Amino acid sequence: MAWESIAATKRQALKASIPAEWVIPPRIFPPDAQLDVTTFPQESGFFTKHELEITSTPALEIVSNLSSGSWTSEEVTKAFCKTAAVAQQLTNCLTEILFDEAIMRAKDLDTYFQQTGKLKGPLHGLPISIKDNFNIVGHDSTIGFTSLVDKPAIYNSTVVDILLEAGAVLYCKTNVPTAMMITESVNNIFGRTVNPRNRSLTTGGSTGGEAALIAFGGSRIGVGSDIGGSLRMPAACTGLFTLRPSCGRFPNSLARACLEGQESVSGVTGPIAKTLDEIAFWARAIISQQPWIRDPKCLPIPWESTEINKKTVKIAILWTDGFVTPTPPVARALKETVQRLVEAGHEVITWAPTDHLEILSLLGRMFLADGGKSVRELLEPTGEPFRPEMKPYEDAKEMSVYDLWQMHRSRNALCKSYLDRWNDTGIDALLCPTTPYSGVENGKFAYAGYTCVWNLLDYPAVSFPCGVRTDKAIDTPYVKHQALSDMDAQIQKDYFAEYVHGMPVSLQLVGRKLQEERLLAMTDLVLKAVTP
């Protein structure tokens, strides 16, 4: 069957799997001209007061209400399933719908609680959404390829098993770009996921379906992956929190990947959520299950509640990476955040983007080292073409093993050089933009350099909304800006303050390798400094 027919059939099956009672009636369906649909649940009258209460409650409180018996997992699960169904109709964020089995599991968890008075685990009864690449038995993990349609998983990803054993309810899988190697969530099967805060803007990639779902209100915590910014870019596009951990901290085994076997830069699993507390809650819950017993690459490091012993910390500021200048709202947000940090007594120094261009060049070559074979082998069975965003993979030339080893040698030298500089300056963390954008039109997200550098170095990074929103009256176009590169010039040309007016701006805090707890604690310090 041709790829177009496969894609059309899969899309129709997904549409048909939405329960009739959760299909938005035409009389209240938002017009295309309504860009912000995050207000739909509250304003449409389509949801009950209790459903809205459930989906607006932080995950920790949901579990508390479940443990007290005041809420049931069934009612909580149904509220999130309904909201996810509506989010799909307005943003195109889902790939697999598991509502029936989720509700059945929720009923079983309620029965267990009623009979024993105990919770199954730290995530008992809590609905958790899952990025498409994580395998769930009986469901596809297409990662945007038509050749993987109707090839349901026969085993769970390790993180899925751990989530289930911790008591979570899995109810949907979310959209990704082809191969998960595009900065926007668009593919030839499901099409494009759009940003619920402004549907003319991208939700980013590759965890873009998760970001859209959570920003809309259809999930509190989602699970994604990150190999070059795939968690942080979508979080920044939608004003959410996320943690890109160091490799080995959370389980990533048995997840589907397009560049299977590529280990020059390791992909990692991480959470994306509405609040920083929910990020820490998920991290504690996963590590409490001792994932290193099942994932051979997981390190046996228990999660420790960390408080920063000193009231002030030393933070380096990366104003620019030397290749692309942040757009005006991001530059303003960084400047205002630094000012508040100084006022709070924290020590701030400027960080030069030494080695960043070399790191970016090296990382790009590593992803293309197989000459695009991994992507091509998944496209060819159905005759599916390379999407235009995948042009570098279509044109790539295969590298010799010797050349790959030399790149690893260069990578290791860069990691040592960066660590030495970090130690010499004595900084606690580094603050920089997550992306150059506060938001960008669909199809125009062009640069991942502010995130992927930390993937090669394997430093943990938190992306967080810093409290600043784009203001078209303030964030006027660049003034006398000398472009740092052709990419910088293009991003400057594409920037229009009117298009992104009102969008939240996110920044990124980077810490030492494998110090995720400390990084979250320092992020909390930064948030306290910037919150009036």
PEFEN-V73182 format. One record per residue. PHI is phi in radians with two decimals (999 if undefined). Layout:
BEGIN
((PHI) (PHI))
END
This chain:
BEGIN
((999) (-1.18) (-1.05) (-1.10) (-1.19) (-1.05) (-1.11) (-1.11) (-1.15) (-1.14) (-1.09) (-1.13) (-1.11) (-1.13) (-1.07) (-1.21) (-1.42) (-1.38) (-0.98) (-0.98) (-1.24) (-1.87) (-1.39) (-1.14) (-1.09) (-0.95) (-1.16) (-2.03) (-1.16) (-1.09) (-1.20) (-1.01) (-1.23) (-1.40) (-1.40) (-1.57) (-1.91) (-1.17) (-1.50) (-0.99) (-0.98) (-1.36) (-1.75) (-1.40) (1.37) (-1.46) (-2.02) (-1.35) (-1.06) (-1.24) (-1.06) (-1.16) (-1.10) (-1.10) (-1.27) (-1.68) (-1.61) (-1.00) (-1.00) (-1.08) (-1.28) (-1.06) (-1.10) (-1.09) (-1.16) (-1.22) (-1.25) (-1.52) (1.48) (-1.32) (-2.17) (-1.88) (-1.12) (-1.07) (-1.22) (-1.16) (-1.11) (-1.08) (-1.12) (-1.30) (-1.08) (-1.08) (-1.16) (-1.14) (-1.07) (-1.22) (-1.03) (-1.07) (-1.18) (-1.82) (-2.26) (1.05) (-1.83) (-1.83) (-2.13) (-2.41) (-1.95) (-2.09) (-1.05) (-1.08) (-1.24) (-1.16) (-1.16) (-1.10) (-1.12) (-1.04) (-1.10) (-1.11) (-1.16) (-1.11) (-1.09) (-1.03) (-1.14) (-1.13) (-1.42) (-1.94) (1.29) (-2.06) (-1.64) (-1.18) (3.08) (-1.14) (-1.92) (-0.87) (1.34) (-1.55) (-1.19) (-2.21) (-1.62) (-2.29) (-1.11) (-1.00) (-1.32) (-1.51) (-1.30) (-2.23) (-0.88) (1.59) (-2.25) (-1.19) (-2.27) (-1.36) (0.68) (1.51) (-1.88) (-1.16) (-1.19) (-1.79) (-1.25) (1.04) (-2.21) (-1.08) (-1.13) (-1.87) (-2.63) (-1.53) (-1.10) (-1.01) (-1.14) (-1.16) (-1.03) (-1.18) (-1.06) (-1.13) (-1.18) (-1.44) (1.74) (-1.23) (-1.95) (-1.71) (-2.24) (-2.90) (-2.06) (-2.12) (-1.23) (-2.45) (-1.35) (-0.91) (1.19) (1.06) (-2.18) (-2.15) (-1.39) (-2.29) (-1.51) (-2.53) (-2.66) (-1.40) (-1.58) (-1.69) (1.47) (-1.80) (-1.52) (-1.95) (-1.43) (-1.15) (-1.34) (-2.89) (-1.25) (-1.48) (-1.87) (-1.34) (-1.67) (1.41) (-2.71) (-1.73) (-1.56) (-1.25) (-1.11) (-1.04) (-1.07) (-1.11) (-1.07) (-1.21) (-1.09) (-1.28) (2.00) (-1.53) (-2.85) (-1.71) (-2.33) (-2.14) (-1.99) (-2.33) (-2.40) (-2.63) (-2.17) (-2.76) (2.21) (-1.14) (-1.59) (-1.30) (-1.13) (-1.09) (-1.05) (-1.18) (-1.15) (-2.07) (1.30) (-1.94) (-1.82) (-2.71) (-2.22) (-1.63) (-1.46) (-1.21) (-1.07) (1.72) (-1.43) (-2.12) (-1.20) (-2.33) (-1.34) (1.13) (-1.61) (-1.36) (-2.43) (-1.30) (-1.53) (-1.02) (1.62) (-1.28) (-2.24) (-1.16) (-2.27) (-1.54) (-1.34) (-2.31) (-1.70) (-2.77) (-1.63) (-2.36) (-2.72) (-1.27) (-2.35) (-1.16) (-1.05) (-1.24) (-1.09) (-1.14) (-1.07) (-1.10) (-1.06) (-1.07) (-1.11) (-1.16) (-1.25) (-1.13) (-1.56) (0.91) (-1.11) (-1.16) (-1.25) (-1.99) (-1.88) (-1.12) (-1.70) (-1.38) (-1.60) (-1.36) (-2.06) (-1.07) (-1.39) (-2.05) (-1.25) (-1.98) (-2.00) (-1.32) (-1.17) (-1.75) (-1.31) (-2.19) (-2.25) (-1.82) (-2.12) (-1.55) (-1.96) (-1.69) (-1.28) (-2.67) (-1.58) (1.50) (-2.16) (-2.37) (-1.47) (-1.01) (-1.12) (-0.86) (-1.16) (-1.25) (-1.08) (-1.16) (-1.08) (-1.13) (-1.10) (-1.18) (-1.16) (-1.08) (-1.04) (-1.23) (-1.12) (-1.11) (-1.09) (-1.44) (1.70) (-1.35) (-1.51) (-2.21) (-2.26) (-1.50) (-1.96) (-1.36) (-1.39) (-1.03) (1.34) (-1.12) (-1.14) (-1.16) (-1.09) (-1.12) (-1.10) (-1.12) (-1.10) (-1.06) (-1.21) (-1.12) (-1.17) (-1.82) (-1.07) (-1.55) (1.22) (1.37) (-1.06) (-1.06) (-1.23) (-1.06) (-1.17) (-1.56) (-1.47) (-1.11) (-0.99) (-1.95) (1.25) (-1.24) (-1.43) (-1.12) (-1.19) (-1.02) (-1.18) (-1.71) (-0.92) (-1.02) (-1.30) (-1.16) (-1.67) (-1.15) (-1.90) (-1.15) (-1.72) (-1.31) (-1.06) (-1.04) (-1.11) (-1.11) (-1.10) (-1.16) (-1.16) (-1.09) (-1.07) (-1.14) (-0.99) (-1.10) (-1.16) (-1.14) (-1.10) (-1.17) (-1.07) (-1.18) (-1.11) (-1.06) (-1.15) (-1.04) (-1.14) (-1.11) (-1.50) (1.18) (-1.40) (-1.57) (-2.77) (-2.21) (-1.94) (-2.72) (-1.10) (-1.37) (-2.47) (-1.23) (-1.86) (-1.60) (3.09) (-2.66) (-1.05) (-0.93) (1.55) (-2.10) (-1.35) (-1.96) (-2.51) (-2.01) (-1.11) (-1.33) (-1.78) (-1.22) (-1.05) (-1.35) (-1.19) (-1.14) (-1.31) (1.11) (-1.66) (-1.22) (-2.55) (-1.93) (-1.74) (-2.53) (-1.23) (-1.63) (1.65) (-1.68) (-2.14) (-1.09) (-2.23) (-1.13) (-1.39) (-1.84) (-1.54) (-1.21) (-0.96) (-0.85) (-1.99) (0.85) (-1.52) (-1.58) (-1.05) (-1.44) (-2.90) (-1.09) (-1.10) (-1.07) (-1.10) (-1.18) (-1.14) (-1.08) (-1.14) (-1.41) (-1.42) (-2.37) (-1.05) (-1.11) (-1.20) (-1.95) (-0.98) (1.52) (-1.32) (-1.19) (-1.89) (-1.96) (-2.16) (-2.27) (-1.91) (-2.00) (-2.20) (-1.26) (-0.97) (1.15) (-1.95) (-1.09) (-1.06) (-1.13) (-1.13) (-1.11) (-1.15) (-1.23) (-1.08) (-1.09) (-1.06) (-1.09) (-1.09) (-1.16) (-1.25) (-1.60) (-1.47) (-1.03))
END
